[in-house]
Amino acid sequence: MEFPVEIWLRGDNHATTATIAPVPREPRSWSDADVVAVLEEMLRALERAKDPQASPDRPVALRGFSWIVSPFETGGVVIALELTLGAVVAGPFDVPERELTASIDRVIRAQRGSTGTIH
């Protein structure tokens, strides 16, 4: 499934749009693994906007950013991620806000738990 992402780099006065296709399924059928793939590809799209030479397969950790699932004005929901580098918004997706929020929360907490102690 392809969907648009809007990317704003900190310090720029404009946004850019990219299209990503991290998973084949529709949002209502996403597993937690699909949600991980979506978040990782959103973060990679943000990095590519800053550095077009960035590796498309660079490992990504789901930490160090703020996120929200928010209703979209014409229906569905969007996922917004914000980092020091900038922000990326994907969607809209036809899936209940609470379901997508719960899934993102689960995958982020699971990845934090699997990284061990960081000093």
FENRACOR-V919000 format. One record per pair of residues at least 4 apart in sequence whose ideal C-beta (glycine too) atoms are under 8 Angstrom apart, sorted by the first residue. I is the first residue (numbers start at 0). J is the second residue. Records with the same first field share a line. If there is no record, write none. Layout:
I->J ; J
//
This chain:
0->20 ; 22 ; 23 ; 24 ; 25 ; 26
1->18 ; 19 ; 20
2->18 ; 19 ; 20 ; 89 ; 90 ; 92
3->16 ; 17 ; 18 ; 89 ; 90
4->16 ; 17 ; 18 ; 19 ; 41 ; 44 ; 87 ; 88 ; 89
5->14 ; 15 ; 16 ; 87 ; 88 ; 89
6->14 ; 15 ; 16 ; 17 ; 44 ; 45 ; 48 ; 85 ; 86 ; 87
7->11 ; 14 ; 85 ; 86 ; 87
8->45 ; 48 ; 49 ; 84 ; 85
9->83 ; 84 ; 85
11->85
15->48
17->44 ; 47 ; 48
19->40 ; 41 ; 44 ; 89
21->33 ; 36 ; 37 ; 39 ; 40
22->29 ; 33 ; 36 ; 37
24->28 ; 29 ; 30 ; 33
25->29 ; 93
26->92 ; 93 ; 94 ; 99
27->93 ; 94
28->33
29->33 ; 34 ; 37 ; 94 ; 99 ; 102
30->34
31->35 ; 102 ; 105 ; 106 ; 109
32->36
33->37
34->38 ; 99 ; 102 ; 103 ; 106
35->39 ; 61 ; 106 ; 110
36->40
37->41 ; 78 ; 89
38->42 ; 59 ; 61 ; 66 ; 78 ; 80 ; 103 ; 106 ; 107
39->43 ; 59 ; 61
40->44
41->45 ; 78 ; 80 ; 87 ; 89
42->46 ; 59 ; 64 ; 80 ; 82 ; 87
43->47 ; 53 ; 55 ; 57 ; 59
44->48 ; 87
45->49 ; 80 ; 82 ; 84 ; 85 ; 86 ; 87
46->50 ; 53 ; 57 ; 84
47->51 ; 53 ; 55
48->85
49->53 ; 84 ; 85
53->57
60->110 ; 114
61->106 ; 107 ; 110 ; 111
62->107 ; 110 ; 111 ; 114
63->82
64->80 ; 81 ; 82
65->80 ; 81 ; 82
66->78 ; 79 ; 80 ; 81 ; 103 ; 107
67->78 ; 79
68->76 ; 77 ; 78 ; 79 ; 96 ; 99 ; 100 ; 103
69->76 ; 77 ; 79 ; 96
70->75 ; 76 ; 96
71->75 ; 76 ; 77 ; 90 ; 91
73->91
74->91 ; 93
75->90 ; 91 ; 92 ; 93 ; 94
76->90 ; 91 ; 92 ; 94 ; 95 ; 96 ; 99
77->88 ; 89 ; 90 ; 91 ; 92
78->88 ; 89 ; 90 ; 92 ; 99 ; 103
79->86 ; 87 ; 88
80->86 ; 87 ; 88
81->85 ; 86
82->86
92->99
94->98 ; 99
95->99
96->100
97->101
98->102
99->103
100->104
101->105
102->106
103->107
104->108
105->109
106->110
107->111
108->112
109->113
110->114
//
